[in-house]
Amino acid sequence: MPNQGLMRVLLLAAGLFFSITMPYSPTAAQENDMLIIAHRGASAERPEHTLAAYELAIDQGADYIEPDLVVTKDLELISRHENELSGTTDVANREEFEDRLRDKMIDGQLVAGWFAEDFTLEEIRTLRAKERVARIRPANARYNGLYQVPTLDEIVRLVRAKEVETGRKIGLYLELKHPTFLLEEVGIDIVDLVLREFRDLGLGPDDLVMIQSFEVGTLQRLDKRSEFRLIQLVKPEDGPADEPSMRYTEMTTPSGLEEIADYADGLGANIAMILNPDGSPTTLVADARAAGLPVHAWTLRPENAFLPPALHGQGGDSGRGDQSALYRMLAGAGVAGVFTDDPKGAVSARDGR
């Protein structure tokens, strides 16, 4: 899911459900059927997109883990939320990489930093992960410097090992990051790379694999070239980077959802598009279902900083609030799954613990 910046997230949390009254109540079937998708792994308890975060999420009962894929200079697929590396690794403190600092225009925004596509995998392996929001998740910062940036191959190997250990199937819910930028500005086709890697890893449509993207053309290409389940991501603002004239709000009208159903199998929607300010459902889930599209909501986070004020607990921004109440609202709205930074909490809410 997109990192809109901490202030933007806080503002959204403050505005959403500002006037919550009585939460909608889901049926038992709605709660028990919901998929728990570990957003960047168990990222409320470990630095995001590390093997440690993914393994903890699996141990906590997540149905799917969610790696975001970017590409190295030598065409290796690695897991980072964005191709700019300084927010989640120690690259900015590495003297040997000072000369890699760049300004790039990515999806219409000027971004300064160090970018995955300018590093070989061997160089990436020297970096160490760090917590993105240490002020809100100070306990995670104690893991700074411990974990490498994982490859897709390593993630798949972890999942297969954990399937043997746990005796249950574990899904991969992959997001392709900045595919149009990579293709047009760098000359890298991430669609080709992903499909080739899947073949090499023996992953097929019968496996628990979903591929998500904010870009329409990327999903349409995947629809023509594969049988994997595809998810169109949407948010309240902006539109697809590859279709500047389109807006997500227009794409999520009943007619727009019918068009999405021509190439995608589901919808990944920001919570603000699913619930009204009072916590009642919008029409999005019902409209999407009418088009044959299940909806997965993003993102459920446990800390007060990311929850509406009515659900805050003790401890300021880093304290934990009543995310289970928000889970129940989403279940009541009829979503088929939730992305969450806290799989343990979401699994507990689903199971009524």
Contacts in CASP RR format, 6 or more apart in sequence:
PFRMAT RR
TARGET T0000
AUTHOR 0000-0000-0000
METHOD contacts of the structure
MODEL  1
MPNQGLMRVLLLAAGLFFSITMPYSPTAAQENDMLIIAHRGASAERPEHT
LAAYELAIDQGADYIEPDLVVTKDLELISRHENELSGTTDVANREEFEDR
LRDKMIDGQLVAGWFAEDFTLEEIRTLRAKERVARIRPANARYNGLYQVP
TLDEIVRLVRAKEVETGRKIGLYLELKHPTFLLEEVGIDIVDLVLREFRD
LGLGPDDLVMIQSFEVGTLQRLDKRSEFRLIQLVKPEDGPADEPSMRYTE
MTTPSGLEEIADYADGLGANIAMILNPDGSPTTLVADARAAGLPVHAWTL
RPENAFLPPALHGQGGDSGRGDQSALYRMLAGAGVAGVFTDDPKGAVSAR
DGR
1 39 0 8 1.000
1 175 0 8 1.000
1 233 0 8 1.000
1 298 0 8 1.000
1 299 0 8 1.000
1 339 0 8 1.000
2 214 0 8 1.000
2 235 0 8 1.000
3 81 0 8 1.000
3 82 0 8 1.000
3 132 0 8 1.000
4 12 0 8 1.000
6 133 0 8 1.000
6 136 0 8 1.000
6 305 0 8 1.000
9 305 0 8 1.000
9 306 0 8 1.000
10 305 0 8 1.000
10 306 0 8 1.000
10 317 0 8 1.000
12 272 0 8 1.000
13 305 0 8 1.000
13 306 0 8 1.000
13 307 0 8 1.000
13 308 0 8 1.000
13 309 0 8 1.000
14 308 0 8 1.000
14 309 0 8 1.000
15 277 0 8 1.000
15 308 0 8 1.000
16 271 0 8 1.000
16 272 0 8 1.000
16 275 0 8 1.000
16 277 0 8 1.000
16 308 0 8 1.000
17 275 0 8 1.000
17 277 0 8 1.000
17 278 0 8 1.000
17 279 0 8 1.000
17 308 0 8 1.000
17 310 0 8 1.000
17 311 0 8 1.000
17 326 0 8 1.000
18 277 0 8 1.000
18 308 0 8 1.000
18 309 0 8 1.000
18 310 0 8 1.000
19 277 0 8 1.000
19 278 0 8 1.000
20 278 0 8 1.000
20 279 0 8 1.000
20 308 0 8 1.000
20 310 0 8 1.000
20 311 0 8 1.000
21 278 0 8 1.000
21 279 0 8 1.000
23 279 0 8 1.000
23 325 0 8 1.000
23 328 0 8 1.000
23 329 0 8 1.000
24 279 0 8 1.000
24 280 0 8 1.000
24 281 0 8 1.000
24 328 0 8 1.000
24 329 0 8 1.000
24 332 0 8 1.000
24 333 0 8 1.000
25 328 0 8 1.000
25 332 0 8 1.000
26 328 0 8 1.000
26 331 0 8 1.000
26 332 0 8 1.000
26 334 0 8 1.000
27 332 0 8 1.000
30 331 0 8 1.000
30 332 0 8 1.000
30 334 0 8 1.000
31 328 0 8 1.000
31 331 0 8 1.000
31 349 0 8 1.000
31 350 0 8 1.000
31 352 0 8 1.000
32 350 0 8 1.000
32 351 0 8 1.000
33 336 0 8 1.000
34 330 0 8 1.000
34 331 0 8 1.000
34 335 0 8 1.000
34 336 0 8 1.000
34 337 0 8 1.000
34 338 0 8 1.000
34 350 0 8 1.000
35 63 0 8 1.000
35 64 0 8 1.000
35 296 0 8 1.000
35 336 0 8 1.000
35 337 0 8 1.000
35 338 0 8 1.000
36 61 0 8 1.000
36 62 0 8 1.000
36 63 0 8 1.000
36 64 0 8 1.000
36 337 0 8 1.000
36 338 0 8 1.000
36 340 0 8 1.000
36 343 0 8 1.000
36 346 0 8 1.000
36 347 0 8 1.000
36 350 0 8 1.000
37 62 0 8 1.000
37 63 0 8 1.000
37 64 0 8 1.000
37 65 0 8 1.000
37 66 0 8 1.000
37 173 0 8 1.000
37 296 0 8 1.000
37 337 0 8 1.000
37 338 0 8 1.000
37 339 0 8 1.000
37 340 0 8 1.000
38 53 0 8 1.000
38 54 0 8 1.000
38 57 0 8 1.000
38 58 0 8 1.000
38 60 0 8 1.000
38 62 0 8 1.000
38 64 0 8 1.000
38 65 0 8 1.000
38 66 0 8 1.000
38 340 0 8 1.000
38 343 0 8 1.000
39 66 0 8 1.000
39 298 0 8 1.000
39 299 0 8 1.000
39 300 0 8 1.000
39 339 0 8 1.000
39 340 0 8 1.000
39 341 0 8 1.000
40 48 0 8 1.000
40 49 0 8 1.000
40 53 0 8 1.000
40 66 0 8 1.000
40 67 0 8 1.000
40 68 0 8 1.000
40 81 0 8 1.000
40 341 0 8 1.000
41 48 0 8 1.000
41 49 0 8 1.000
41 53 0 8 1.000
41 54 0 8 1.000
41 56 0 8 1.000
41 57 0 8 1.000
41 62 0 8 1.000
41 65 0 8 1.000
41 66 0 8 1.000
41 341 0 8 1.000
41 343 0 8 1.000
42 53 0 8 1.000
42 54 0 8 1.000
42 56 0 8 1.000
42 57 0 8 1.000
42 60 0 8 1.000
42 62 0 8 1.000
42 341 0 8 1.000
42 342 0 8 1.000
42 343 0 8 1.000
42 344 0 8 1.000
43 49 0 8 1.000
43 53 0 8 1.000
43 341 0 8 1.000
44 137 0 8 1.000
44 140 0 8 1.000
44 301 0 8 1.000
44 302 0 8 1.000
44 303 0 8 1.000
44 341 0 8 1.000
44 342 0 8 1.000
45 53 0 8 1.000
45 56 0 8 1.000
45 139 0 8 1.000
45 140 0 8 1.000
45 342 0 8 1.000
46 52 0 8 1.000
46 53 0 8 1.000
46 56 0 8 1.000
46 140 0 8 1.000
46 143 0 8 1.000
46 147 0 8 1.000
47 53 0 8 1.000
47 88 0 8 1.000
47 129 0 8 1.000
47 130 0 8 1.000
47 131 0 8 1.000
47 132 0 8 1.000
47 140 0 8 1.000
47 143 0 8 1.000
47 144 0 8 1.000
47 147 0 8 1.000
48 81 0 8 1.000
48 88 0 8 1.000
48 129 0 8 1.000
48 131 0 8 1.000
48 132 0 8 1.000
49 67 0 8 1.000
49 68 0 8 1.000
49 79 0 8 1.000
49 80 0 8 1.000
49 81 0 8 1.000
49 88 0 8 1.000
49 129 0 8 1.000
49 149 0 8 1.000
49 150 0 8 1.000
50 129 0 8 1.000
50 143 0 8 1.000
50 147 0 8 1.000
50 148 0 8 1.000
50 149 0 8 1.000
50 150 0 8 1.000
51 147 0 8 1.000
51 148 0 8 1.000
51 150 0 8 1.000
51 154 0 8 1.000
51 155 0 8 1.000
51 158 0 8 1.000
52 143 0 8 1.000
52 146 0 8 1.000
52 147 0 8 1.000
54 65 0 8 1.000
54 67 0 8 1.000
54 150 0 8 1.000
54 155 0 8 1.000
54 158 0 8 1.000
54 159 0 8 1.000
55 158 0 8 1.000
55 162 0 8 1.000
57 65 0 8 1.000
57 343 0 8 1.000
58 65 0 8 1.000
58 159 0 8 1.000
58 162 0 8 1.000
58 166 0 8 1.000
58 170 0 8 1.000
59 162 0 8 1.000
60 343 0 8 1.000
60 344 0 8 1.000
60 345 0 8 1.000
60 347 0 8 1.000
61 343 0 8 1.000
61 344 0 8 1.000
61 347 0 8 1.000
62 170 0 8 1.000
62 343 0 8 1.000
62 347 0 8 1.000
63 170 0 8 1.000
63 171 0 8 1.000
64 170 0 8 1.000
64 171 0 8 1.000
64 172 0 8 1.000
64 173 0 8 1.000
64 208 0 8 1.000
64 210 0 8 1.000
65 155 0 8 1.000
65 159 0 8 1.000
65 170 0 8 1.000
65 171 0 8 1.000
65 172 0 8 1.000
65 173 0 8 1.000
66 173 0 8 1.000
66 174 0 8 1.000
66 175 0 8 1.000
66 339 0 8 1.000
67 79 0 8 1.000
67 150 0 8 1.000
67 152 0 8 1.000
67 155 0 8 1.000
67 172 0 8 1.000
67 173 0 8 1.000
67 174 0 8 1.000
67 175 0 8 1.000
68 79 0 8 1.000
68 80 0 8 1.000
68 81 0 8 1.000
68 82 0 8 1.000
68 174 0 8 1.000
68 175 0 8 1.000
68 177 0 8 1.000
69 77 0 8 1.000
69 78 0 8 1.000
69 79 0 8 1.000
69 152 0 8 1.000
69 174 0 8 1.000
69 175 0 8 1.000
69 176 0 8 1.000
69 177 0 8 1.000
69 190 0 8 1.000
69 194 0 8 1.000
70 77 0 8 1.000
70 78 0 8 1.000
70 79 0 8 1.000
70 80 0 8 1.000
70 82 0 8 1.000
70 83 0 8 1.000
70 116 0 8 1.000
70 117 0 8 1.000
70 177 0 8 1.000
70 178 0 8 1.000
71 77 0 8 1.000
71 78 0 8 1.000
71 83 0 8 1.000
71 116 0 8 1.000
71 117 0 8 1.000
71 182 0 8 1.000
71 186 0 8 1.000
71 188 0 8 1.000
71 190 0 8 1.000
71 193 0 8 1.000
72 78 0 8 1.000
72 116 0 8 1.000
72 117 0 8 1.000
72 119 0 8 1.000
72 120 0 8 1.000
72 121 0 8 1.000
72 124 0 8 1.000
73 117 0 8 1.000
73 118 0 8 1.000
73 119 0 8 1.000
73 120 0 8 1.000
74 120 0 8 1.000
74 121 0 8 1.000
75 188 0 8 1.000
75 193 0 8 1.000
76 121 0 8 1.000
76 124 0 8 1.000
76 151 0 8 1.000
77 151 0 8 1.000
77 152 0 8 1.000
77 153 0 8 1.000
77 190 0 8 1.000
77 193 0 8 1.000
77 194 0 8 1.000
77 197 0 8 1.000
78 116 0 8 1.000
78 121 0 8 1.000
78 124 0 8 1.000
78 149 0 8 1.000
78 150 0 8 1.000
78 151 0 8 1.000
78 152 0 8 1.000
79 149 0 8 1.000
79 150 0 8 1.000
79 151 0 8 1.000
79 152 0 8 1.000
79 155 0 8 1.000
80 88 0 8 1.000
80 89 0 8 1.000
80 116 0 8 1.000
80 149 0 8 1.000
80 177 0 8 1.000
81 88 0 8 1.000
81 132 0 8 1.000
81 177 0 8 1.000
82 177 0 8 1.000
82 178 0 8 1.000
83 106 0 8 1.000
83 115 0 8 1.000
83 116 0 8 1.000
83 117 0 8 1.000
83 177 0 8 1.000
83 178 0 8 1.000
83 181 0 8 1.000
83 182 0 8 1.000
84 106 0 8 1.000
84 111 0 8 1.000
84 113 0 8 1.000
84 114 0 8 1.000
84 115 0 8 1.000
85 91 0 8 1.000
85 113 0 8 1.000
85 114 0 8 1.000
85 115 0 8 1.000
85 116 0 8 1.000
85 119 0 8 1.000
85 127 0 8 1.000
86 92 0 8 1.000
86 113 0 8 1.000
86 114 0 8 1.000
87 130 0 8 1.000
87 132 0 8 1.000
88 129 0 8 1.000
88 130 0 8 1.000
88 132 0 8 1.000
89 127 0 8 1.000
89 128 0 8 1.000
89 129 0 8 1.000
89 130 0 8 1.000
89 149 0 8 1.000
90 127 0 8 1.000
90 128 0 8 1.000
90 130 0 8 1.000
90 144 0 8 1.000
90 145 0 8 1.000
91 97 0 8 1.000
91 100 0 8 1.000
91 114 0 8 1.000
91 127 0 8 1.000
92 113 0 8 1.000
92 114 0 8 1.000
94 126 0 8 1.000
94 127 0 8 1.000
97 114 0 8 1.000
97 119 0 8 1.000
97 123 0 8 1.000
100 114 0 8 1.000
100 115 0 8 1.000
100 118 0 8 1.000
100 119 0 8 1.000
101 112 0 8 1.000
101 113 0 8 1.000
101 114 0 8 1.000
102 112 0 8 1.000
102 113 0 8 1.000
102 114 0 8 1.000
102 115 0 8 1.000
102 118 0 8 1.000
103 110 0 8 1.000
103 111 0 8 1.000
103 112 0 8 1.000
103 113 0 8 1.000
104 110 0 8 1.000
104 111 0 8 1.000
104 113 0 8 1.000
104 115 0 8 1.000
104 185 0 8 1.000
105 111 0 8 1.000
105 185 0 8 1.000
106 178 0 8 1.000
106 181 0 8 1.000
107 178 0 8 1.000
107 180 0 8 1.000
107 181 0 8 1.000
107 241 0 8 1.000
108 241 0 8 1.000
116 124 0 8 1.000
117 182 0 8 1.000
117 186 0 8 1.000
117 188 0 8 1.000
121 151 0 8 1.000
124 149 0 8 1.000
125 148 0 8 1.000
125 149 0 8 1.000
127 148 0 8 1.000
127 149 0 8 1.000
128 144 0 8 1.000
128 145 0 8 1.000
128 146 0 8 1.000
128 147 0 8 1.000
128 148 0 8 1.000
129 143 0 8 1.000
129 144 0 8 1.000
129 145 0 8 1.000
129 146 0 8 1.000
129 147 0 8 1.000
129 148 0 8 1.000
129 149 0 8 1.000
130 141 0 8 1.000
130 144 0 8 1.000
130 145 0 8 1.000
131 137 0 8 1.000
131 140 0 8 1.000
131 141 0 8 1.000
131 143 0 8 1.000
131 144 0 8 1.000
134 140 0 8 1.000
134 141 0 8 1.000
134 144 0 8 1.000
135 317 0 8 1.000
135 318 0 8 1.000
136 303 0 8 1.000
136 305 0 8 1.000
136 306 0 8 1.000
136 317 0 8 1.000
136 318 0 8 1.000
137 303 0 8 1.000
137 318 0 8 1.000
138 318 0 8 1.000
150 158 0 8 1.000
152 174 0 8 1.000
152 194 0 8 1.000
152 197 0 8 1.000
152 201 0 8 1.000
153 197 0 8 1.000
153 201 0 8 1.000
155 172 0 8 1.000
156 172 0 8 1.000
156 201 0 8 1.000
156 203 0 8 1.000
159 170 0 8 1.000
159 171 0 8 1.000
159 172 0 8 1.000
162 170 0 8 1.000
163 169 0 8 1.000
163 170 0 8 1.000
169 208 0 8 1.000
170 208 0 8 1.000
171 207 0 8 1.000
171 208 0 8 1.000
171 209 0 8 1.000
171 210 0 8 1.000
172 203 0 8 1.000
172 207 0 8 1.000
172 208 0 8 1.000
172 209 0 8 1.000
172 210 0 8 1.000
173 209 0 8 1.000
173 210 0 8 1.000
173 212 0 8 1.000
173 231 0 8 1.000
174 194 0 8 1.000
174 209 0 8 1.000
174 210 0 8 1.000
174 211 0 8 1.000
174 212 0 8 1.000
175 211 0 8 1.000
175 212 0 8 1.000
175 213 0 8 1.000
175 233 0 8 1.000
176 190 0 8 1.000
176 191 0 8 1.000
176 194 0 8 1.000
176 211 0 8 1.000
176 212 0 8 1.000
176 213 0 8 1.000
176 215 0 8 1.000
176 218 0 8 1.000
177 190 0 8 1.000
178 241 0 8 1.000
179 190 0 8 1.000
179 191 0 8 1.000
179 213 0 8 1.000
179 215 0 8 1.000
179 218 0 8 1.000
179 242 0 8 1.000
180 215 0 8 1.000
180 218 0 8 1.000
180 241 0 8 1.000
180 242 0 8 1.000
181 241 0 8 1.000
182 188 0 8 1.000
182 189 0 8 1.000
182 190 0 8 1.000
183 189 0 8 1.000
183 190 0 8 1.000
190 218 0 8 1.000
191 218 0 8 1.000
191 221 0 8 1.000
191 222 0 8 1.000
191 225 0 8 1.000
194 211 0 8 1.000
195 222 0 8 1.000
195 225 0 8 1.000
195 226 0 8 1.000
198 204 0 8 1.000
198 209 0 8 1.000
198 226 0 8 1.000
198 228 0 8 1.000
203 209 0 8 1.000
204 227 0 8 1.000
204 228 0 8 1.000
205 226 0 8 1.000
205 227 0 8 1.000
205 228 0 8 1.000
205 229 0 8 1.000
209 228 0 8 1.000
209 229 0 8 1.000
210 228 0 8 1.000
210 229 0 8 1.000
210 230 0 8 1.000
210 231 0 8 1.000
210 265 0 8 1.000
211 219 0 8 1.000
211 222 0 8 1.000
211 228 0 8 1.000
211 229 0 8 1.000
211 230 0 8 1.000
211 231 0 8 1.000
212 230 0 8 1.000
212 231 0 8 1.000
212 232 0 8 1.000
212 233 0 8 1.000
212 268 0 8 1.000
213 219 0 8 1.000
213 230 0 8 1.000
213 231 0 8 1.000
213 232 0 8 1.000
213 233 0 8 1.000
214 232 0 8 1.000
214 233 0 8 1.000
214 234 0 8 1.000
214 235 0 8 1.000
214 239 0 8 1.000
214 240 0 8 1.000
214 241 0 8 1.000
215 240 0 8 1.000
215 241 0 8 1.000
215 242 0 8 1.000
215 243 0 8 1.000
216 232 0 8 1.000
216 240 0 8 1.000
216 242 0 8 1.000
216 243 0 8 1.000
216 246 0 8 1.000
216 263 0 8 1.000
217 240 0 8 1.000
217 242 0 8 1.000
217 243 0 8 1.000
218 242 0 8 1.000
219 230 0 8 1.000
219 232 0 8 1.000
219 263 0 8 1.000
219 264 0 8 1.000
220 263 0 8 1.000
222 228 0 8 1.000
222 230 0 8 1.000
223 230 0 8 1.000
223 263 0 8 1.000
223 264 0 8 1.000
229 265 0 8 1.000
229 266 0 8 1.000
230 263 0 8 1.000
230 264 0 8 1.000
230 265 0 8 1.000
230 266 0 8 1.000
231 264 0 8 1.000
231 265 0 8 1.000
231 266 0 8 1.000
231 267 0 8 1.000
231 268 0 8 1.000
231 296 0 8 1.000
232 251 0 8 1.000
232 260 0 8 1.000
232 263 0 8 1.000
232 264 0 8 1.000
232 266 0 8 1.000
232 267 0 8 1.000
232 268 0 8 1.000
233 267 0 8 1.000
233 268 0 8 1.000
233 269 0 8 1.000
234 248 0 8 1.000
234 251 0 8 1.000
234 252 0 8 1.000
234 267 0 8 1.000
234 268 0 8 1.000
234 269 0 8 1.000
234 270 0 8 1.000
234 273 0 8 1.000
235 248 0 8 1.000
235 269 0 8 1.000
235 270 0 8 1.000
235 273 0 8 1.000
236 248 0 8 1.000
236 249 0 8 1.000
236 270 0 8 1.000
236 272 0 8 1.000
236 273 0 8 1.000
237 248 0 8 1.000
238 247 0 8 1.000
238 248 0 8 1.000
239 246 0 8 1.000
239 247 0 8 1.000
239 248 0 8 1.000
239 251 0 8 1.000
240 246 0 8 1.000
240 248 0 8 1.000
250 256 0 8 1.000
251 257 0 8 1.000
251 259 0 8 1.000
251 260 0 8 1.000
252 267 0 8 1.000
252 269 0 8 1.000
252 273 0 8 1.000
252 284 0 8 1.000
252 287 0 8 1.000
252 288 0 8 1.000
253 287 0 8 1.000
254 287 0 8 1.000
254 290 0 8 1.000
254 291 0 8 1.000
257 267 0 8 1.000
257 287 0 8 1.000
257 288 0 8 1.000
257 290 0 8 1.000
257 291 0 8 1.000
257 293 0 8 1.000
258 291 0 8 1.000
260 266 0 8 1.000
260 267 0 8 1.000
260 291 0 8 1.000
260 293 0 8 1.000
261 291 0 8 1.000
261 292 0 8 1.000
261 293 0 8 1.000
264 293 0 8 1.000
265 293 0 8 1.000
265 294 0 8 1.000
266 288 0 8 1.000
266 292 0 8 1.000
266 293 0 8 1.000
266 294 0 8 1.000
266 295 0 8 1.000
266 296 0 8 1.000
267 284 0 8 1.000
267 288 0 8 1.000
267 293 0 8 1.000
267 294 0 8 1.000
267 295 0 8 1.000
267 296 0 8 1.000
268 295 0 8 1.000
268 296 0 8 1.000
268 297 0 8 1.000
268 298 0 8 1.000
269 284 0 8 1.000
269 288 0 8 1.000
269 295 0 8 1.000
269 296 0 8 1.000
269 297 0 8 1.000
269 298 0 8 1.000
270 297 0 8 1.000
270 298 0 8 1.000
271 297 0 8 1.000
271 298 0 8 1.000
271 299 0 8 1.000
271 300 0 8 1.000
271 326 0 8 1.000
271 330 0 8 1.000
273 282 0 8 1.000
273 284 0 8 1.000
274 281 0 8 1.000
274 282 0 8 1.000
274 284 0 8 1.000
274 285 0 8 1.000
274 295 0 8 1.000
274 297 0 8 1.000
274 330 0 8 1.000
274 333 0 8 1.000
274 335 0 8 1.000
275 281 0 8 1.000
275 282 0 8 1.000
275 329 0 8 1.000
275 330 0 8 1.000
275 333 0 8 1.000
276 282 0 8 1.000
279 329 0 8 1.000
281 332 0 8 1.000
281 333 0 8 1.000
281 334 0 8 1.000
282 333 0 8 1.000
284 295 0 8 1.000
285 295 0 8 1.000
285 333 0 8 1.000
285 334 0 8 1.000
285 335 0 8 1.000
288 294 0 8 1.000
288 295 0 8 1.000
289 295 0 8 1.000
294 335 0 8 1.000
294 336 0 8 1.000
294 337 0 8 1.000
295 334 0 8 1.000
295 335 0 8 1.000
295 336 0 8 1.000
295 337 0 8 1.000
296 335 0 8 1.000
296 336 0 8 1.000
296 337 0 8 1.000
296 338 0 8 1.000
296 339 0 8 1.000
297 330 0 8 1.000
297 333 0 8 1.000
297 335 0 8 1.000
297 337 0 8 1.000
297 338 0 8 1.000
297 339 0 8 1.000
298 338 0 8 1.000
298 339 0 8 1.000
299 306 0 8 1.000
299 339 0 8 1.000
299 340 0 8 1.000
299 341 0 8 1.000
300 323 0 8 1.000
300 326 0 8 1.000
300 327 0 8 1.000
300 330 0 8 1.000
300 338 0 8 1.000
300 339 0 8 1.000
300 340 0 8 1.000
300 341 0 8 1.000
300 342 0 8 1.000
300 346 0 8 1.000
301 307 0 8 1.000
301 323 0 8 1.000
301 340 0 8 1.000
301 341 0 8 1.000
301 342 0 8 1.000
302 320 0 8 1.000
302 321 0 8 1.000
302 323 0 8 1.000
302 341 0 8 1.000
302 342 0 8 1.000
302 345 0 8 1.000
303 317 0 8 1.000
303 318 0 8 1.000
303 319 0 8 1.000
303 320 0 8 1.000
303 321 0 8 1.000
304 312 0 8 1.000
304 313 0 8 1.000
304 315 0 8 1.000
304 316 0 8 1.000
304 317 0 8 1.000
304 318 0 8 1.000
304 319 0 8 1.000
304 320 0 8 1.000
304 321 0 8 1.000
305 316 0 8 1.000
305 317 0 8 1.000
305 318 0 8 1.000
307 321 0 8 1.000
307 322 0 8 1.000
307 323 0 8 1.000
307 326 0 8 1.000
308 326 0 8 1.000
311 321 0 8 1.000
311 322 0 8 1.000
311 323 0 8 1.000
311 325 0 8 1.000
311 326 0 8 1.000
312 321 0 8 1.000
313 319 0 8 1.000
313 320 0 8 1.000
313 321 0 8 1.000
313 322 0 8 1.000
323 340 0 8 1.000
323 342 0 8 1.000
323 345 0 8 1.000
323 346 0 8 1.000
323 349 0 8 1.000
324 345 0 8 1.000
324 348 0 8 1.000
324 349 0 8 1.000
327 338 0 8 1.000
327 346 0 8 1.000
327 349 0 8 1.000
327 350 0 8 1.000
328 349 0 8 1.000
330 337 0 8 1.000
330 338 0 8 1.000
331 350 0 8 1.000
338 346 0 8 1.000
340 346 0 8 1.000
END
